[in-house]
Amino acid sequence: MGLETLNPLHYNITSLVPDTMPVATVPILILMCFLFLMWNHEETSSIPGPGYCMGIGPLLSHGRFLWMGVGKACNYYNKTYGEFVRVWISGEETFIISK
């Protein structure tokens, strides 16, 4: 008899979860989406260059400089974005000016 009361199949799981649970999760999900959008929001820059995109842009930019070297990476960014480019090297915003 004691083991029968401890059996989880003995209870109906829907009776354990209150009906207000879905009502409470909707505002929490909306708040989380709003905070995610605020965290990803970036101010648009008039200077061309790779986008920030949740920190992936700086990682790719820095990786390109490590992989290709400074000269080849600068030439790549100048061909892609023009004479004045904003990139990230070691997490620092760096401007490449060339002609």
Summary of the structure (lengths in Angstrom):
residues: 99
radius of gyration: 26.1
end to end distance: 86.3
largest distance: 86.3
contacts: 187
relative contact order: 0.10
helix: 58%
strand: 12%
